Amino acid sequence: MINARDSHPAGPAKSAGPAQGGSSGAKSGSTEQASKSPQTQDRIARRAYELYEQRERRDGWALEDWLNAERELAGAASRR
């Protein structure tokens, strides 16, 4: 049986970034993503998973969740 938490790439145990593929045009292995610290990646992953849960765990929005989490955390950091 697959755990519902495993269905979203940004689940708590996963912090490698958004799922690759789809038609978003995002490049895998970008320098920007590679330069983020593991702690930052973990924070983004946790926030992306929270967004996924707020949407009642509907799949298909992993990249959008990841990018929104990045924007939120970057905005929070710039307000400090």
Backbone as CSV, one residue per row, in Angstrom:
resi,resn,N_x,N_y,N_z,CA_x,CA_y,CA_z,C_x,C_y,C_z
1,MET,0.838,-1.178,0.000,0.000,0.000,0.000,0.882,1.240,0.000
2,ILE,0.527,2.213,-0.811,1.312,3.442,-0.903,0.782,4.440,0.107
3,ASN,1.676,5.003,0.872,1.338,6.024,1.837,0.978,7.300,1.093
4,ALA,-0.072,7.985,1.485,-0.495,9.219,0.825,0.604,10.271,0.861
5,ARG,1.437,10.254,1.871,2.521,11.225,1.954,3.536,11.036,0.832
6,ASP,3.650,9.815,0.309,4.619,9.526,-0.731,4.190,10.027,-2.101
7,SER,2.953,10.448,-2.247,2.468,10.832,-3.565,2.884,12.228,-3.974
8,HIS,3.423,13.012,-3.077,3.864,14.365,-3.414,5.372,14.435,-3.271
9,PRO,6.075,14.910,-4.316,7.536,14.916,-4.286,8.128,15.755,-3.166
10,ALA,7.377,16.669,-2.630,7.912,17.506,-1.567,7.504,16.995,-0.195
11,GLY,7.151,15.728,-0.099,6.758,15.143,1.176,7.860,15.286,2.200
12,PRO,7.530,15.143,3.461,8.487,15.381,4.536,9.806,14.636,4.403
13,ALA,9.799,13.443,3.868,11.039,12.678,3.789,11.816,12.973,2.521
14,LYS,11.255,13.776,1.643,11.901,14.039,0.361,12.222,15.516,0.248
15,SER,13.455,15.841,-0.133,13.819,17.246,-0.263,14.662,17.505,-1.493
16,ALA,14.517,16.680,-2.494,15.332,16.825,-3.695,14.787,17.877,-4.637
17,GLY,13.637,18.438,-4.355,13.072,19.464,-5.216,11.845,18.945,-5.916
18,PRO,11.310,19.755,-6.798,10.082,19.368,-7.471,10.313,18.223,-8.431
19,ALA,9.248,17.513,-8.727,9.344,16.421,-9.694,9.708,16.987,-11.049
20,GLN,10.565,16.314,-11.744,10.963,16.760,-13.075,9.992,16.205,-14.086
21,GLY,9.854,16.907,-15.176,8.946,16.459,-16.218,7.787,17.415,-16.315
22,GLY,6.771,17.027,-17.065,5.637,17.896,-17.257,5.921,18.924,-18.316
23,SER,4.999,19.843,-18.502,5.150,20.813,-19.578,5.432,22.207,-19.061
24,SER,5.992,22.329,-17.875,6.226,23.635,-17.283,7.429,24.346,-17.887
25,GLY,8.297,23.623,-18.564,9.481,24.231,-19.155,10.607,24.417,-18.162
26,ALA,10.471,23.947,-16.943,11.520,24.095,-15.944,12.689,23.186,-16.289
27,LYS,13.899,23.714,-16.099,15.096,22.920,-16.374,15.495,22.168,-15.125
28,SER,15.888,20.922,-15.316,16.354,20.159,-14.163,17.807,20.500,-13.904
29,GLY,18.180,20.476,-12.622,19.571,20.718,-12.266,20.017,22.148,-12.481
30,SER,19.113,23.107,-12.370,19.491,24.498,-12.584,20.515,24.930,-11.545
31,THR,21.319,25.910,-11.888,22.342,26.388,-10.957,21.699,26.997,-9.728
32,GLU,20.569,27.659,-9.900,19.905,28.266,-8.757,19.511,27.197,-7.749
33,GLN,18.911,26.117,-8.201,18.496,25.047,-7.298,19.711,24.365,-6.686
34,ALA,20.750,24.160,-7.455,21.939,23.481,-6.966,22.651,24.299,-5.893
35,SER,22.486,25.632,-5.902,23.195,26.476,-4.954,22.484,26.576,-3.608
36,LYS,21.286,26.074,-3.484,20.554,26.134,-2.221,21.129,25.119,-1.232
37,SER,21.224,25.546,0.020,21.738,24.652,1.048,20.730,23.541,1.337
38,PRO,21.201,22.430,1.889,20.268,21.353,2.251,19.179,21.832,3.215
39,GLN,19.522,22.754,4.129,18.526,23.267,5.062,17.455,24.052,4.318
40,THR,17.855,24.843,3.344,16.894,25.614,2.554,16.019,24.672,1.747
41,GLN,16.608,23.664,1.140,15.844,22.670,0.384,14.812,21.998,1.286
42,ASP,15.193,21.663,2.504,14.272,21.023,3.450,13.110,21.952,3.797
43,ARG,13.412,23.231,4.035,12.356,24.188,4.363,11.389,24.347,3.198
44,ILE,11.917,24.419,1.988,11.065,24.535,0.807,10.201,23.285,0.673
45,ALA,10.819,22.119,0.860,10.082,20.861,0.735,8.950,20.787,1.755
46,ARG,9.241,21.188,2.993,8.198,21.153,4.023,7.051,22.097,3.677
47,ARG,7.385,23.316,3.212,6.333,24.286,2.871,5.540,23.818,1.650
48,ALA,6.209,23.242,0.658,5.516,22.720,-0.524,4.556,21.608,-0.120
49,TYR,4.965,20.777,0.811,4.092,19.703,1.279,2.889,20.275,2.029
50,GLU,3.098,21.339,2.801,1.972,21.992,3.475,0.959,22.512,2.453
51,LEU,1.454,23.104,1.375,0.561,23.597,0.321,-0.218,22.442,-0.301
52,TYR,0.462,21.337,-0.517,-0.173,20.127,-1.049,-1.282,19.649,-0.118
53,GLU,-1.006,19.631,1.169,-2.017,19.196,2.131,-3.196,20.162,2.186
54,GLN,-2.941,21.457,2.052,-4.017,22.444,2.048,-4.958,22.239,0.860
55,ARG,-4.436,21.678,-0.207,-5.221,21.388,-1.400,-5.841,19.995,-1.307
56,GLU,-5.901,19.450,-0.121,-6.466,18.133,0.152,-5.744,17.021,-0.606
57,ARG,-4.428,17.178,-0.719,-3.535,16.164,-1.306,-3.889,15.785,-2.742
58,ARG,-4.387,16.747,-3.498,-4.643,16.489,-4.917,-3.319,16.580,-5.667
59,ASP,-3.036,15.565,-6.445,-1.781,15.502,-7.195,-1.831,16.382,-8.437
60,GLY,-0.655,16.599,-9.012,-0.550,17.320,-10.262,-0.049,18.747,-10.115
61,TRP,0.243,19.170,-8.897,0.663,20.549,-8.664,2.022,20.636,-7.962
62,ALA,2.814,19.604,-8.035,4.083,19.564,-7.286,5.012,20.716,-7.650
63,LEU,5.175,20.974,-8.924,6.085,22.049,-9.336,5.564,23.401,-8.858
64,GLU,4.274,23.637,-9.016,3.692,24.895,-8.563,3.838,25.057,-7.057
65,ASP,3.624,23.966,-6.310,3.798,24.012,-4.856,5.234,24.373,-4.503
66,TRP,6.173,23.741,-5.194,7.598,23.989,-4.924,7.948,25.452,-5.213
67,LEU,7.525,25.946,-6.357,7.851,27.327,-6.734,7.175,28.332,-5.805
68,ASN,5.936,28.069,-5.424,5.255,28.951,-4.470,5.960,28.944,-3.127
69,ALA,6.398,27.778,-2.682,7.132,27.682,-1.414,8.433,28.470,-1.498
70,GLU,9.151,28.347,-2.618,10.389,29.121,-2.797,10.112,30.615,-2.714
71,ARG,9.069,31.056,-3.410,8.728,32.486,-3.405,8.359,32.961,-1.997
72,GLU,7.549,32.186,-1.302,7.147,32.562,0.055,8.354,32.683,0.966
73,LEU,9.232,31.699,0.918,10.400,31.720,1.803,11.380,32.824,1.414
74,ALA,11.523,33.089,0.121,12.401,34.168,-0.323,11.832,35.511,0.121
75,GLY,10.525,35.659,0.038,9.874,36.894,0.474,10.026,37.101,1.972
76,ALA,9.883,36.035,2.724,10.038,36.122,4.180,11.464,36.505,4.547
77,ALA,12.428,35.947,3.810,13.832,36.246,4.087,14.177,37.700,3.740
78,SER,13.573,38.218,2.679,13.890,39.589,2.271,13.251,40.630,3.189
79,ARG,12.214,40.242,3.941,11.567,41.177,4.869,12.304,41.271,6.192
80,ARG,13.307,40.450,6.397,14.055,40.465,7.675,15.019,41.603,7.733
